[in-house]
Structures are given as structure tokens and as C-alpha cells.
Amino acid sequence: MIIINAKFTITEAKRAEFLEEVTQLIEATRKEDGCLSYELYESTEQVNVFTMVENWRDEQAIEGHNQSPLLQQLFKNMPEYAEKETVLNVAKTIA
């Protein structure tokens, strides 16, 4: 299994737009082959800081997800939404 954590720091002015777009992405992604879980959490200590916790079966599933039109659209819009650059952490579990 591969685990990806993506940390987003969103501007207050774009919060609603980000959440609307990311909610659509979450719903679609959960149906993708190889997606084991895909959850968005908001920090209780930092305003407008979100972490997407993704669990994937394998690299092939991630590669397919990266081609998703909804994910590509989010990537395109992130400079408009973000207060800081997105931070990604990727880990593989030991079999």
C-alpha cells in the first residue's frame, strides 16, 4: 500500500471554492480502481489548513488517479486557492 499525505494551506477568500472542488474530487476518486481510501481533514489548530490522506493499492493506481480530469483541474486552480505551496509526503508500507 502507498500512503500520500497532501497538506493544503488555503486562503480564506478561496476556502468555499476549494472545498466545493475538492469534494467533487473526493467523491470521484473513491470510485477509482486501486483507491483504498481518500479523506480530507481540517486542522483543529490552524485555520484553513487541510490534509488529504490517500491510501492506494499500488503505483499503477496512483498513475491512473494523476490523469483524472478533476485532479488536473485542482492542480490548475491551486495557485489561486493556496496561501502556501502544497506539501506532499509519500510512504510505502512494508508488505
PAMARZA-316826 format. One record per residue: x negated, z, y of N, C-alpha, C, CB in turn. Coordinates in steps of 0.2 Angstrom, whole numbers. Glycine has a CB too. Layout:
# residues N
{nX X	nZ Z	nY Y	caX X	caZ Z	caY Y	cX X	cZ Z	cY Y	cbX X	cbZ Z	cbY Y};
...
This chain:
# residues 95
{nX -4	nZ 0	nY -6	caX 0	caZ 0	caY 0	cX -4	cZ 0	cY 6	cbX 5	cbZ 6	cbY 0};
{nX -2	nZ -3	nY 11	caX -6	caZ -4	caY 18	cX -1	cZ 0	cY 23	cbX -7	cbZ -11	cbY 20};
{nX -4	nZ 4	nY 27	caX -1	caZ 8	caY 32	cX -3	cZ 5	cY 39	cbX -1	cbZ 15	cbY 31};
{nX 1	nZ 4	nY 43	caX 0	caZ 2	caY 50	cX 3	cZ 6	cY 55	cbX 1	cbZ -6	cbY 52};
{nX 0	nZ 9	nY 60	caX 2	caZ 13	caY 65	cX 1	cZ 9	cY 71	cbX 0	cbZ 20	cbY 65};
{nX 6	nZ 8	nY 75	caX 5	caZ 4	caY 82	cX 8	cZ 9	cY 87	cbX 9	cbZ -3	cbY 82};
{nX 4	nZ 11	nY 92	caX 6	caZ 15	caY 97	cX 7	cZ 11	cY 103	cbX 0	cbZ 21	cbY 98};
{nX 13	nZ 12	nY 106	caX 15	caZ 8	caY 112	cX 16	cZ 13	cY 118	cbX 22	cbZ 4	cbY 111};
{nX 14	nZ 12	nY 123	caX 15	caZ 16	caY 129	cX 19	cZ 11	cY 134	cbX 8	cbZ 19	cbY 133};
{nX 25	nZ 13	nY 135	caX 29	caZ 8	caY 139	cX 31	cZ 11	cY 146	cbX 36	cbZ 7	cbY 135};
{nX 32	nZ 6	nY 151	caX 33	caZ 8	caY 157	cX 41	cZ 10	cY 157	cbX 32	cbZ 2	cbY 162};
{nX 42	nZ 15	nY 162	caX 49	caZ 17	caY 162	cX 54	cZ 12	cY 164	cbX 50	cbZ 23	cbY 168};
{nX 52	nZ 7	nY 168	caX 56	caZ 2	caY 171	cX 58	cZ -3	cY 165	cbX 53	cbZ -2	cbY 176};
{nX 54	nZ -4	nY 160	caX 55	caZ -8	caY 154	cX 57	cZ -5	cY 148	cbX 49	cbZ -12	cbY 153};
{nX 58	nZ 2	nY 148	caX 60	caZ 5	caY 142	cX 66	cZ 2	cY 138	cbX 61	cbZ 13	cbY 144};
{nX 71	nZ 1	nY 142	caX 78	caZ -1	caY 139	cX 77	cZ -8	cY 136	cbX 83	cbZ -1	cbY 144};
{nX 73	nZ -12	nY 139	caX 72	caZ -19	caY 137	cX 68	cZ -19	cY 130	cbX 69	cbZ -24	cbY 142};
{nX 62	nZ -15	nY 130	caX 58	caZ -14	caY 125	cX 62	cZ -11	cY 119	cbX 52	cbZ -9	cbY 126};
{nX 66	nZ -6	nY 120	caX 70	caZ -3	caY 114	cX 75	cZ -8	cY 111	cbX 73	cbZ 3	cbY 116};
{nX 78	nZ -12	nY 116	caX 83	caZ -17	caY 113	cX 79	cZ -22	cY 109	cbX 86	cbZ -21	cbY 119};
{nX 74	nZ -25	nY 111	caX 70	caZ -30	caY 107	cX 67	cZ -27	cY 101	cbX 64	cbZ -33	cbY 112};
{nX 64	nZ -21	nY 101	caX 61	caZ -18	caY 95	cX 66	cZ -16	cY 90	cbX 57	cbZ -12	cbY 97};
{nX 72	nZ -14	nY 92	caX 77	caZ -13	caY 87	cX 79	cZ -19	cY 83	cbX 84	cbZ -10	cbY 91};
{nX 80	nZ -24	nY 86	caX 81	caZ -31	caY 83	cX 76	cZ -32	cY 78	cbX 82	cbZ -37	cbY 88};
{nX 69	nZ -31	nY 80	caX 64	caZ -32	caY 76	cX 64	cZ -28	cY 70	cbX 57	cbZ -31	cbY 80};
{nX 65	nZ -22	nY 71	caX 65	caZ -17	caY 65	cX 71	cZ -19	cY 60	cbX 67	cbZ -10	cbY 68};
{nX 77	nZ -20	nY 62	caX 82	caZ -22	caY 58	cX 80	cZ -28	cY 53	cbX 88	cbZ -24	cbY 62};
{nX 77	nZ -33	nY 57	caX 75	caZ -39	caY 53	cX 69	cZ -38	cY 48	cbX 73	cbZ -45	cbY 58};
{nX 64	nZ -34	nY 51	caX 58	caZ -33	caY 47	cX 60	cZ -29	cY 40	cbX 53	cbZ -29	cbY 51};
{nX 64	nZ -24	nY 41	caX 66	caZ -20	caY 35	cX 69	cZ -25	cY 29	cbX 71	cbZ -15	cbY 36};
{nX 71	nZ -31	nY 30	caX 73	caZ -35	caY 25	cX 68	cZ -40	cY 23	cbX 79	cbZ -39	cbY 28};
{nX 62	nZ -40	nY 26	caX 57	caZ -44	caY 23	cX 54	cZ -42	cY 17	cbX 51	cbZ -44	cbY 29};
{nX 52	nZ -47	nY 13	caX 48	caZ -46	caY 6	cX 42	cZ -42	cY 8	cbX 47	cbZ -52	cbY 3};
{nX 41	nZ -37	nY 4	caX 35	caZ -33	caY 5	cX 35	cZ -27	cY 10	cbX 29	cbZ -37	cbY 6};
{nX 40	nZ -27	nY 14	caX 41	caZ -21	caY 18	cX 44	cZ -15	cY 15	cbX 46	cbZ -23	cbY 24};
{nX 40	nZ -10	nY 14	caX 42	caZ -4	caY 11	cX 45	cZ 1	cY 16	cbX 36	cbZ 0	cbY 8};
{nX 43	nZ 1	nY 22	caX 47	caZ 5	caY 27	cX 44	cZ 3	cY 34	cbX 46	cbZ 13	cbY 26};
{nX 48	nZ 3	nY 39	caX 46	caZ 1	caY 46	cX 50	cZ 6	cY 51	cbX 48	cbZ -7	cbY 47};
{nX 47	nZ 10	nY 54	caX 51	caZ 16	caY 58	cX 47	cZ 16	cY 64	cbX 50	cbZ 22	cbY 54};
{nX 51	nZ 17	nY 70	caX 49	caZ 19	caY 76	cX 50	cZ 26	cY 78	cbX 52	cbZ 14	cbY 81};
{nX 45	nZ 29	nY 81	caX 46	caZ 36	caY 83	cX 44	cZ 37	cY 90	cbX 42	cbZ 41	cbY 78};
{nX 47	nZ 41	nY 94	caX 45	caZ 43	caY 101	cX 42	cZ 49	cY 101	cbX 52	cbZ 42	cbY 105};
{nX 37	nZ 50	nY 105	caX 33	caZ 56	caY 106	cX 38	cZ 61	cY 109	cbX 27	cbZ 55	cbY 110};
{nX 37	nZ 67	nY 107	caX 41	caZ 73	caY 110	cX 37	cZ 76	cY 116	cbX 42	cbZ 78	cbY 105};
{nX 30	nZ 74	nY 116	caX 26	caZ 77	caY 121	cX 24	cZ 72	cY 127	cbX 20	cbZ 79	cbY 118};
{nX 25	nZ 65	nY 126	caX 23	caZ 60	caY 131	cX 29	cZ 56	cY 132	cbX 16	cbZ 56	cbY 128};
{nX 31	nZ 55	nY 138	caX 36	caZ 51	caY 140	cX 35	cZ 43	cY 138	cbX 39	cbZ 52	cbY 147};
{nX 39	nZ 40	nY 135	caX 39	caZ 33	caY 134	cX 33	cZ 31	cY 130	cbX 38	cbZ 29	cbY 140};
{nX 31	nZ 35	nY 125	caX 26	caZ 33	caY 120	cX 29	cZ 33	cY 113	cbX 20	cbZ 39	cbY 120};
{nX 28	nZ 27	nY 110	caX 31	caZ 26	caY 104	cX 26	cZ 24	cY 99	cbX 37	cbZ 20	cbY 104};
{nX 28	nZ 26	nY 92	caX 23	caZ 24	caY 87	cX 27	cZ 21	cY 81	cbX 19	cbZ 30	cbY 84};
{nX 25	nZ 15	nY 80	caX 28	caZ 11	caY 74	cX 24	cZ 13	cY 68	cbX 29	cbZ 3	cbY 75};
{nX 28	nZ 15	nY 63	caX 24	caZ 17	caY 56	cX 27	cZ 12	cY 51	cbX 26	cbZ 24	cbY 54};
{nX 22	nZ 8	nY 49	caX 24	caZ 2	caY 44	cX 20	cZ 4	cY 38	cbX 22	cbZ -5	cbY 47};
{nX 24	nZ 2	nY 32	caX 21	caZ 3	caY 26	cX 23	cZ -4	cY 22	cbX 24	cbZ 9	cbY 21};
{nX 17	nZ -7	nY 20	caX 18	caZ -14	caY 17	cX 15	cZ -14	cY 10	cbX 14	cbZ -19	cbY 21};
{nX 18	nZ -18	nY 6	caX 15	caZ -19	caY -1	cX 8	cZ -21	cY -2	cbX 20	cbZ -23	cbY -5};
{nX 7	nZ -26	nY 3	caX 0	caZ -30	caY 2	cX -1	cZ -34	cY 8	cbX 0	cbZ -34	cbY -4};
{nX -7	nZ -37	nY 9	caX -9	caZ -41	caY 14	cX -5	cZ -47	cY 15	cbX -16	cbZ -43	cbY 13};
{nX -2	nZ -50	nY 10	caX 2	caZ -56	caY 10	cX 9	cZ -54	cY 14	cbX 4	cbZ -58	cbY 3};
{nX 11	nZ -48	nY 12	caX 17	caZ -46	caY 16	cX 16	cZ -45	cY 23	cbX 20	cbZ -39	cbY 13};
{nX 10	nZ -43	nY 25	caX 9	caZ -42	caY 32	cX 8	cZ -49	cY 36	cbX 2	cbZ -38	cbY 33};
{nX 4	nZ -53	nY 32	caX 4	caZ -60	caY 35	cX 10	cZ -64	cY 36	cbX -1	cbZ -64	cbY 30};
{nX 15	nZ -63	nY 31	caX 22	caZ -66	caY 32	cX 25	cZ -62	cY 38	cbX 26	cbZ -65	cbY 26};
{nX 24	nZ -56	nY 39	caX 28	caZ -52	caY 45	cX 25	cZ -55	cY 51	cbX 27	cbZ -45	cbY 44};
{nX 18	nZ -56	nY 51	caX 15	caZ -58	caY 58	cX 17	cZ -65	cY 60	cbX 7	cbZ -58	cbY 57};
{nX 21	nZ -69	nY 56	caX 23	caZ -75	caY 58	cX 31	cZ -75	cY 60	cbX 23	cbZ -80	cbY 52};
{nX 33	nZ -69	nY 60	caX 40	caZ -68	caY 62	cX 42	cZ -70	cY 69	cbX 43	cbZ -60	cbY 60};
{nX 47	nZ -74	nY 70	caX 48	caZ -75	caY 77	cX 49	cZ -69	cY 82	cbX 54	cbZ -80	cbY 77};
{nX 53	nZ -64	nY 79	caX 54	caZ -58	caY 83	cX 48	cZ -54	cY 84	cbX 59	cbZ -54	cbY 79};
{nX 43	nZ -54	nY 80	caX 37	caZ -51	caY 81	cX 33	cZ -55	cY 86	cbX 33	cbZ -50	cbY 75};
{nX 33	nZ -61	nY 85	caX 29	caZ -65	caY 90	cX 32	cZ -65	cY 97	cbX 30	cbZ -73	cbY 88};
{nX 39	nZ -64	nY 98	caX 42	caZ -63	caY 104	cX 40	cZ -56	cY 107	cbX 49	cbZ -63	cbY 104};
{nX 39	nZ -51	nY 103	caX 37	caZ -45	caY 106	cX 30	cZ -45	cY 108	cbX 38	cbZ -39	cbY 100};
{nX 26	nZ -48	nY 104	caX 19	caZ -49	caY 106	cX 18	cZ -52	cY 113	cbX 15	cbZ -53	cbY 101};
{nX 23	nZ -57	nY 114	caX 23	caZ -61	caY 120	cX 25	cZ -57	cY 126	cbX 27	cbZ -67	cbY 120};
{nX 30	nZ -52	nY 125	caX 33	caZ -48	caY 130	cX 29	cZ -41	cY 131	cbX 40	cbZ -47	cbY 128};
{nX 24	nZ -40	nY 127	caX 21	caZ -33	caY 128	cX 17	cZ -32	cY 134	cbX 16	cbZ -32	cbY 122};
{nX 14	nZ -37	nY 137	caX 11	caZ -36	caY 143	cX 16	cZ -34	cY 149	cbX 7	cbZ -43	cbY 145};
{nX 22	nZ -37	nY 148	caX 27	caZ -35	caY 153	cX 29	cZ -28	cY 152	cbX 33	cbZ -40	cbY 153};
{nX 30	nZ -26	nY 146	caX 33	caZ -19	caY 144	cX 28	cZ -13	cY 145	cbX 35	cbZ -19	cbY 137};
{nX 21	nZ -15	nY 143	caX 16	caZ -10	caY 142	cX 13	cZ -7	cY 148	cbX 11	cbZ -12	cbY 138};
{nX 12	nZ 0	nY 148	caX 8	caZ 3	caY 153	cX 1	cZ 3	cY 151	cbX 11	cbZ 10	cbY 154};
{nX 0	nZ 4	nY 145	caX -7	caZ 4	caY 142	cX -7	cZ -1	cY 136	cbX -9	cbZ 11	cbY 139};
{nX -13	nZ -3	nY 134	caX -14	caZ -8	caY 128	cX -11	cZ -4	cY 122	cbX -21	cbZ -10	cbY 128};
{nX -8	nZ -8	nY 117	caX -6	caZ -6	caY 111	cX -12	cZ -4	cY 107	cbX -2	cbZ -11	cbY 107};
{nX -12	nZ 2	nY 103	caX -17	caZ 4	caY 99	cX -14	cZ 3	cY 92	cbX -19	cbZ 12	cbY 101};
{nX -18	nZ 0	nY 88	caX -17	caZ -1	caY 81	cX -22	cZ 2	cY 76	cbX -17	cbZ -9	cbY 79};
{nX -19	nZ 6	nY 71	caX -23	caZ 9	caY 66	cX -20	cZ 6	cY 59	cbX -23	cbZ 17	cbY 66};
{nX -25	nZ 4	nY 55	caX -23	caZ 1	caY 48	cX -27	cZ 5	cY 43	cbX -25	cbZ -7	cbY 48};
{nX -23	nZ 7	nY 38	caX -26	caZ 10	caY 32	cX -23	cZ 8	cY 26	cbX -25	cbZ 18	cbY 33};
{nX -28	nZ 8	nY 20	caX -25	caZ 6	caY 14	cX -25	cZ 12	cY 9	cbX -30	cbZ 0	cbY 11};
{nX -20	nZ 13	nY 5	caX -20	caZ 19	caY 1	cX -24	cZ 17	cY -5	cbX -13	cbZ 20	cbY -1};
{nX -27	nZ 22	nY -8	caX -31	caZ 21	caY -14	cX -26	cZ 21	cY -20	cbX -36	cbZ 28	cbY -15};
{nX -27	nZ 16	nY -24	caX -22	caZ 15	caY -30	cX -23	cZ 20	cY -35	cbX -24	cbZ 8	cbY -33};
